[in-house]
Amino acid sequence: MTLTPHWIGGRRYETAGDRLPVLDPATGQTLGEVLQADAEVVKQAVTSAVAAFPAWRNTTPARRAQVLYAFRNLLREHTDELAALVTAEHGKTLADARGEVARGIEAVELACGVPGLLKGEFSEQTGTNIDTYSILQPLGVCVGITPFNFPVMIPLMKIAVAVAAGNSFILKPSEQDPGVSVRLAELAKEAGLPDGVLSVVHGRQETAEALIDHPDTAAVSFVGSTPVAHSIYKRGAQAGKRVQALGGAKNHLVVMPDAKIEAAADALASAAFGSAGQRCMAITTAVVVGEAAEPLLDALKVRAEAVVMGAGAADGSEMGPLVSAAAQERVRGLVARAIEAGARPVVDRSTESVAGSEGGFFVGPTLLDNVASTSEIYLKEVFGPVLIVLRVDTLDEALELIRTNEYGNGAAIFTRSGAAARQFQREAAAGMVGVNVPIPVPVAPYSVAGWKNSIFGDTGLNNGAWRFYTQPKYVTSRWDEAVAGVDLGFRPN
Ligand code: NAD
């Protein structure tokens, strides 16, 4: 049994308080426990972060970048170890976990560019002998609250830019797979990050709220489900904090009649069943236009039946379990009710188990046709390996579905028509759009950010986060010896 401690002041920080169990999703067995931070532990973490801030803020961006380069190298060296920690507590396959670590490293590589990226603006002679310029300054202590589904990538997307910009940072990771976050903090220390610049405190709602409410935290960056994102956005705003809160998703992939059916089916199956559908950019909804439906369903059926489900660390496993028994029950319930409501189960592996892993939280790849746009399974985020198919006659109808859906994270089109692709790119009501690319998560020099109820706040992760983690200061400066005389008017420049 392992105990996952907090990380405060540059060391593992153990307390006697409450603990939560951490489970192996592939077996349902208890792997260990994680501490839960109460208000006193949160106070310790904030005190340490406040103390570390002035010296870190005064460290030159070039030196901060050196720490980040060293961190990046350590993350690369330890990729297999980090991936194994992710797989053990999250359940995703090792290959998928290695991919997650690689994406997290890309976020750190972006932040290594801080000396060139944190530039202000300068305008000469904005008045007579007057110059105006802007400086980007760090905020102070920033808080990150992260979901279970990317326990390395999402924390790194926050930590990298926040600390590169000169802030100190307190991470509250998901209580469902907390172990790897402490390892990230240890590696950051080994890379030279001063004690207190990065802390990790564990817990659930109470811990998150104590961090948001603490008078010495300046900003809150959240990623998780939409209801929690909305409540954190409101709570943070009420406390006068800067907040970005990224929420859930319902990502559509539109297949046009001219699309290459085999390529579209490969993309759909990968994007719907990869990581057991527990990606915020997973494709959950295929919107099939016109005659593409029949051949596409045939091709998808073959693929859904062929996916090898098993423990994330098992040889040959292509898809692991869901994260918890509650998630398993929720997804199975949604599938059962959808079929009752009239959806046609083309492949229903939702109740399948894995031999030798009967206690695991498995839900097999499931493909439902003829799903109505008013049905529960279309309107709710499923967060499991369930691909639903909606049939429409035109691209305009497909775009209308995307427009009226409450979520707007990602949307993609598969087509060989440039005109259809261009219309889709212009009109799809989503923050991240794919053209013949199923999961259009942009590379780190762009930003991860949805629209509508997939985000509250106006900045995303990665490159868009520089603005979130800094406050601009506008300076108007005059250096001359002239005596202007008293003038009570409002001078034109
Ligand atoms: P979640 O909302 O249950 O939990 C996210 C975090 O919030 C965890 O750290 C959790 O401990 C904490 N939390 C839970 N309830 C809280 C409350 N009432 N008050 C304060 N904190 C609370 O989400 P999850 O199940 O861990 O993650 C899956 C969700 O995250 C999905 O909805 C997925 O779409 C979303 N997600 C979105 C993105 C994106 O970029 N938009 C990326 C990854 C995941």
Residues whose N, C-alpha, C, O or C-beta is under 5 A from the ligand:
A	BS01	NAD	I145 T146 P147 F148 N149 K172 P173 S174 E175 G203 R204 Q205 A208 V223 G224 S225 T226 V228 L246 G247 G248 A249 C280 S454
